Amino acid sequence: MSTPDNRLQGRIALVSGGASGIGAACAKRLAAAGAAVFLTDVDSLQGEQVAAEINASGGLAKFSQHDVTDEAQWERVVAECQSHFGGLNILVNNAGIAIMCDVFEMSLEDWQRQQAINLDGVFLGVKHCVPVMKDMADGGSVINISSVAGLQGAPGLSAYNATKGGVRLFTKGVALECGRNGWPVRVNSVHPGIIATPIWDKIDPTLATEGANNFDPDEMSETAVPTGVSGQAIDIANGVLFLASDESSYMTGSELVIDGGLSC
């Protein structure tokens, strides 16, 4: 008989972009470890479904629609999380988009939209969640989802590189601010490699017709990844669980790379 995983029992987590892919996997994994999960996304239909699946399996979850670029909405969801679950211990800043485009051809609108979701959204999450987390009895853990694209450049993804590299160094700066303020809040980043999620269906705006599969992550991984295989969302969720738990209690300002050796 397997031993129940209760390492997050009594903790409360907020997961942005929790309706699909890595976000949904994180919400489910944290709930399976005992956390109450408040998940948010712009996609209400899928988000409600993920919350329902967690609750049906014996976990505890609630969904709220949320545009991470809107500061007022961050204030609302944090207040809702506190009201519904009684506080906040874990923030998974996961919501993000990827636009593949030569930077010399990219519109300012696309540049700003990607910056707003990928970087402004992380800033706003930290700004409004850490003040709650620092006063919790169990302290807090912020996990910012970056990318291997936050560690190394990639042609056609320079604008995405800018956002994910920004998340990486923003994480380190905030970790120092929390530490030097004496707050019991750890702040770390996760850097996924090629992970089989729906993001690959949307990465190239020129191929965004319904049903078009722009890139096959398995085919890409065969040549690009040393192990020859793409990762799964659960691989990232397991890393997030580690950073959310007391098992990583001496880690802050660190980057957890989960990429099958891609960035070696």
N, C-alpha and C positions, 0 to 999 in steps of 0.2 A: 504494500500500500504506500502510495506517495505521501510525503509529508506536506501539509498545507503551507503555502508561502504567505506568511503574515508579516513580512519585514516592513511593510508600509501601513500596517494596521493603525488606524487613528489619524493618518495623514490625509491632507486634502490637496488635490492637484488640479491645476488649470492647464489644459492643453489646447493651444490655438491650432487652427487647421486640422481639427480632429475628425473630420468627416470621411477621410479616405487616406490611403497610402500610409506613410510613416506616422502621421498624426493619429489615425485610427488604431494602428498597431500599438502605439504608445499608450493611448487611452485604455485599451483592453488589457495590456500587460500591467500597467500600474494598478488597475482595478483588481486584477487577479492576485496581486500582491497585497491587497487589503485597503488600498487608498480609495477614498471617495473622489470621483473624477467629474470635474466640471469642464465639458468640452465645448469648444466654440468653432464656428466656421461660417462662411457666407452661404454654404449649401445646407439649407435647413432640412431638406428631405433626407439626404444621406446622414447628416449629423444626428437627427432624431433616431434614425435606424441604428446607428452605432450605439447610442445611449440605451436604446431598447434592448439591443443584444447583450450589453453589459448587465443590465438589470435582470434580464431573463436568465442569465447564467449565474445569478446570485451575487453579482457585484452591485455597486452603488454609483449611479451616474446621472447627470442632468446635462441637457444641451441648451445652448443659447446662440441665436444668430449673431454674427459679430464680424464687422469689417475692421481689421487690425490697423488700418490707416487713420481711423477716426478716434480721436482722443476721448470724446464724450462717450463713445461706445466702450472703450476700455474702463472708464469710470463706472459705467453701468454694470458690465459683466463682473468686475471685481466686487462691487457691492452685492450683486446677485449671489455670487459664490459665497461671500461671507454670510449673507442672510440665510441661504439654503443649507450650507454645510457647517457654518460656524467659524470660518477662518480660511487660511491658505498657507500651505507649507512648500508646495512644489509648483514651479512654473516651467512649462515646456513651450518655449517660443518656437513653434514649428511652422506656422503659416508662411508660405512662400511661393513664388513663381519663378520660372526660368524662361527667358526669351533668347533664342539663338538667332543672332544677327550680326553681321559684320558691323563693327562700331561706326564705321564711316557711312553706313547706310541706315543706321538706327535713328528713328525719330526721337525728338526730345520728349514727346509724350510717353513713348515706351520706356525710355530711360528713367523718367520720373516715376512712372507707375511701378516699375520693378524696384526702384529705390524705396518708394513709399511702403510697399508691402514687405520687402525683405529686410530693410534696415530701420525705417521709421517704426514699423510694427514691433520690432524687437526692443527698440528704445522705449516705446510707450508701455510695453509689457513690463519692462524692468522698472520704469518710473512709477507705475501705479501698483505693482504687486509687491516689490521689495519693502515698502513702508509697512505693509500688512504683515509680511513674513517675519520681519525682524522682531516683532513683538510676540510671536507665537512661542509657546513653551518648548516646542521641538525645533525651533529655528526654521531655516528654509534652504531650499536648493533650487537655483535657477539653471535650467539647461537650455542653451541657445543652439538651435540646429543650424549649423553652417554647412560646409561641403568640402570635398577635396578641392573644389574650385576656389575655396578660401585659402588654400595652401599653395596652389600652383596655377599658372595661367593656362588658358585653353583658347584656341582660335575660334572665333564666332561666339565666345562666351565672355568677352572682356567686361561687358557691363555687369554680367552675373558675377564674375570674379570680384568686381568692385564691391558688390553688396555683401558677398559671403566673406571676403577678406575683411570688410568692415565689421561684420558680426564677430569674427575671430578676435580682433584687437579691442573692440568695444567690450567684449566679455572679459578680457584681461584687465582693462581699466576699471570696470565696475567691480570686479573681484577685489582689486586693491582698495577701492573706496569703501566697500563693505567691511573688509578686514581692518582697515585703519580706523574706521568708525566704531569698531568693536561690536559690530552686528553679527549675529550667528547665522549668516546667510552665505552659502557657497555659490559661486558662479562659474560654470564650465561650459565649454562648447563641444558639440559632436560634429564630426566631419564624415558624412556618408560618401561612399564611392558610387559606383553604378548599381543602383538599387531598382529592382523591378517594381515600379509603381506607375500610376496613371500620369505622372508628370511628363513622361516621355511622349505621350500622345499630344501634348500641347506646346512643346518646346520651340517648334518652328512655326511662326505665325503664317508663313506662306503655304503651309500644308495643314491648315487648321480646319479643313472641311470635316463634317461629321463622319466618324468611322475611320478616318485616316490614321494609320499608325506610323508616325513620323520616323521613329527609331525603335529598333528591337534591342532591348538591353542585353539579351542573351547573346545575340550576334556580336554586339560591341564588346562584350566581356571576353569572348573567345580569343580576341586578339589583343585587347588593351589591358586586361587584368591578369596578373601572374598566375592566379589560381584557375583562370579560364572560365569562371562562372560569375554570374551577377549575384548580388546580395538580395536578401528578402527584407521586407519591412520589419519583421520580427527581430532580425539581427540588430537593427538600430534600436528597436524598443528595448531589447535586453541591455544594451549599453546605457540607455536612458534610465532604466530601472536601477542599474548599478549606481549612477550618479545621483539619483533621487534618494537612495538608501543610505543608511549609516555606514555601509561597507566602504563608502568613498569619503568618509568624514574628514580626511586630511587632504582632500583635493579641492583646490580652488584656483581659478585662472588657468586651468589645464585644458588641453584639447584631446578629445578621445577620437582617434581615427579608426573608422570601420570601413575598410575599402578593399579587402582582399589583396593588399599589397600594391594597389594602383599607384600610390604616391611615393613608393620607395625609390 
